[in-house]
Amino acid sequence: MSTSSCQNEQYDREKLKAEREEEVYKKSKEFLRIVAVNLCIPEGVSGQFDTAFNVDRQKCIARAMKELGEELLDENFTQTP
């Protein structure tokens, strides 16, 4: 039994979509890692306060990113704050 061209087209479309989503995921993760690492560098007066009070910037940033991720995945999320 042969498959129709419509079925092949649908499969190709789903495969391309999955590949593109994976590419967007990887690039986004790489970008966000760079941003988070740079935010962890204690600079200026606020950096001095963070160092003096032993503020774990990485932990704070990770928590914020986690919460933001949950908000973005929420079905009720709207693009305007």
Order of alpha helices (4+ residues) and beta strands (2+ residues): alpha-alpha-alpha
